[in-house]
Each structure stands twice: as C-alpha cells, then as structure tokens.
Amino acid sequence: MLTPRDVQILDQNADFLGVPTGDLMHNAGQAVAEYVKTTFPKARKILVVCGPGNNGGDGFVVARLLTDHHKVTVLPLLVDKQRPLSRANYDKLTRSSATIIKNPSVLDSLIKDADVVIDAMLGIGLAGDLREPFATAVKTINAARHPAVVSIDVPSGLGTSMAVAARATVTFHEAKEGMTSKNSGIIHVADIGIPVDAKTYVGPGDLTVYYPRPDSSSHKGQNGMVLVIGGGPCTGAPALAGLAALRTGADLVFVATPKRSWQVVSSYSPNLIVHDLCADMLVPEDFPLITHLLSKVDSVILGPGLGTHPRTTEAIGVFLQELYTHNLPMVVDADAIAGVRSNPPSSQHCPIVVTPHAGEFTKLTGEMLPDDIPGRMELVQVQAKKLGITICLKGPTDIVSDGTATKLNRIHNVGMSVGGTGDVLTGIIGALLSKHVPPFEASRAGLFLNGAAGNEVFAKKSYGLLATDLIAEIPTVLRKYL
C-alpha cells in the first residue's frame, strides 16, 4: 500500500519522466468517470462535491467528462483556496453544461436529488479532526445514507476521526495505506499512466519529499552535525566527504584523521573542524577522542581514505562496535566496509548505510554479484536483510535496499568514474542521516542528489569533471528541486 509520501514521490518522478501531474489528473478523472458509467448505467443525476486540492481537481475532471450523458451538479468547497491544477480544471468545468452551486448549506437536498454522489473533497495524509467546511460535509453525506457514494482515491477524512462512508473508492496506481473494505467500500484500483520507472528508479521526488527544510528559527547545530573518520594514507577522501556533507546542508562537520593527514585535510577548507589522532594511521588508541566526538554529532562517516594496515583494520572493528552501542546513524564506506562483515551489527535494522562497489560488496558479504540487474537486486536485498542494514551498491545502475524495499538509480554519467565521486556520495548520505532521514530514504535522496550534481557538471565540463566540481553543484540541484 502507498503512503502519502509514496504518492508525492510517484507524482514528481512521473513528471520527471515526462508524464505531467496535469495528465495524471485527467487520467484519474477519466478513470472515475468510466467507473461511474459502468457501475451505475441507469444513473442520470450526478453530484460531485469537490475540495480545493488535487483531489478536488480530479472531481472537476470527472464532472466535466460526465456532462455529455448526465445531469451533473458540482458543489465546490473553498473555491478561493484552489490549487493551480484544481483551478485550471475548475475553469474548464465552468465552460461546460454542469451546474455549479457554491452554497454548502444545500448539500443535503442536493444529495437527495442525486443518483450518484462523488466524494472529491480530500485526499490522503490527513490526521486529527476535520476542519470546516469538510467536517459538516462529511457528516451530511453520511447522515443521508445515500446508497451510491463513490470516493476518489480515498474516502475524504480517511485517517481522521471521521470519514466519508463510501460504497466504493476508485483509487489510483495502488491502494493507499489504511484502506480496507470496511472504511473504503469496494476498492477499485485504476491505472492512470504512472510509469513503472517512477517507482522502480530514484528520481527528484525521492529528494524533495525526504529532504528536511530547516526551520526558520533553527540555530547552528540543529540541522545536522557529522563526524568523518578517515584519512591517513589518502588525504583527499575525508575532505571530499566532509565538504559534500556541508554543501548538502549539515551545519557542522568534524573530521578525525591521523597525524600524517590532518594538516592537509584542514587546508582544504576552514569550514571543516579537523581533529588529529594519535598516530600516522587510525589505531585503537584513538578510541577516547573518537568517543568524545560521538557525543557531539548526529551521524558518522567511517572509512574514506583510511587504508588497510592491520592496526587500522583492528581499530575499525573496535569503532564499529562502539558505534553500534551509540546507535548513531552511520555511513560505512571504502576501507571500513570489510569490517562490517567481521563485526556485524548486534541487532537487526541498525541505522547503517554501507556503500560498496562490486568488489567491496564481495568483501562485505562473501558473495559475487551476477551480471544481470534483477539478479543483483535480489542478492542486494537478501544481504541487506541478512545484515540488518541498508546497502547502497554503486555501479552502472546503482541499487539500494534495506532488505524490504529496493530501488535503482541511473541518474549519473560516465564522467563520474573519476576518483572521489563515491566520497561525495558518502558525504551527502551522511548529511541526510544527520538530519534524521532514515537510511533507505537518505540513500535514495543521496543517489539522486549526487548524480544530478554530476550531470550538472558534465553539461559544463564534459569528461573533465572532478569530484570537487560535484560538491560545488550540490546547491544548484537543491535550489532546482526544493
């Protein structure tokens, strides 16, 4: 069943794939009109009660399409608050033969005179008590006990203390969360042209729906603080991850890095708060400082540029066990990935994202990836469920799964094979985790944001793009889609 957020994502991804929301609204109205004509062939008088949102817009389309062979009366509620798409279809309706009555007080008499009542007041995602004029309208419809009430998508008020008692509900694409035959009547699922890829692949909806917009009254630190544990042999990786986290909207980024790399990492940007560790590589003796820093942050990135020295491998195991006890959201990348296999989470569904490429996936799971996408999807989902984590597999087609659900990503370009783009992705996901976005959703949003930034760069610099170029374009993508 689809949640309210699922529906928002589908609508936006469908638009991204070339199916505008206006077309979906027309198709939805057409599906309801066909259902009414087929189910109630002798009905002549149709009453449509519409709200100001997209659900009401569906109702205006239904009303207009039924005017050819029916006497249609429309009662629009809150006309002055109609959304743009709803208003556009209302304007079309005014040029049809439908009768439009704007007085809610006559609803009872309109119901008694109708053969079919169509409920197009409110859609999904409501909670609490209904406000006026909807509360009175729902009470009036239910009190009339009309035998032929058809709701559009969901009965108005579903999820609140009072909802329309529908004989049938025509819902779109899939049934919605909370719908049952008891509260929705006969549930008829209609295909309104949402592309399969809108659900299968990551798109802008995955970013816009799950990215937390900062509150206007928030202050430094309330929009995410990230700790990056990385560096030593490789100095650029932790800096790239940290800077990407900042560009994604984290307020503060701390970088804990070995002595041999801290000055270099610090020199990349004064925006990074850099702490030097005990030795020239990550070692178990760094445990006290790392533990102290954990108390300051909302998420952790472990792995970029750490290397594979035996002492570092030992330290990774120690830190993973400590991180599990804190239950902090975490991204495990690069040289730390193998440590998850030897130090698996102690409980299922830990807030962990692991971001392997194909070779690292084998180190993580002991399994070789098949060549075909369906086979890869199945294996990634099985292993994510087995480990109790989210796996974000990087490749020509990225695959992300939390063991229950799986999505693909193809938003990127061949120029992004350059070194460092994976560190940027890690930083983006780490920032989203610090904003309390769940791991699977943070991965989906992160994949789109990283890939879309890469595509912005490719349009300007072609095959000469650099990982630092991606970081610079993250705000461009955020501004475009948020």
C-alpha angles and dihedrals in degrees: 000000000000123000122214089259091050089056093050090050093049093050093050095043090048090053089049088053093052103269107112121212088243090062091048090052091052091048091048092052091047091052092052092046091052091048092052093048092048098042097041104032094162096049115114106164116063126185118196119191110197136192126207098257135074091287087060089046088058087052093052089053091050091050094050093048093050096051092086094072105010141060101244127196120187127199108193117195122209094002091176091061099051117141117238097261092044090049092050092054092043089055090052090050092055088062092055131079093261118124111236118202118183098187110101092190091075094055093107093056091044090054092050090053095049130091091201129022116204117202110211099150109109137009134205131311101054124143137177122015126343117251126222137307088024097055092057092042092053091047091050094049092048094045091054090059090209109188095219111051114148120189124205115234093329133002107269110261096025106157094029132088091270132033139170112277097229127191088207139002124207104207128182132242094336138000113276127243112278097020118137135161087253096059100027106032117215106004113215114186113208128195107229098177103271104158116243088232090062088072100029097051133051114251141163091289090067088058102039096046097047103034107103111227111219117252113246090236096050121119137202111311099019094094097057139302119212133197117206115198107191149099134073106123090026118042102180100058100069091043092052092049092047095048091047089053090053093048089050089059108268110148098217135015123195119194119201107194137159123269094257092060110029097090092048092048091047091052092060092073140346086223091076118083101216126197121189119223133217103272144011089277136031108280136174089255088071088072098101095053093043090050090050092051092049089067090061102050143069099211141014134220112201126186118026109138097345097130129213105272110146091242090052091048088052091049092050089057092050093048094046091055090049092048091051090057091052090049089215116162107257143185115211113198143165115344094013096058096085088055092066090062093053092037105035121182113276092226136033123259098028113174092252131133118194115195110198132164117219096281093046090049088062090050089050099046109014088237129120115226118238119233098241122083097229090052091048092048092052094048094046091050093048092050094045090054092045093052096037093233141105114259119203104191113198119214145109084305111026118220124202125184139163092198093265105053130026133196135181131222128206098161101118140072141236092258089068091076085090115113118270101033090104089054089052090053090049091052093049093051091045090054093049090049089052087057089057096254107153115253098252093046093043089053093050093048091043094052091052094045093048094046095044090050088051091051091051089054094045090055088059105032106021115200092351095075120134132204089247088057089059091054091053091053097049091090089050090059093043091052091047098052107025 
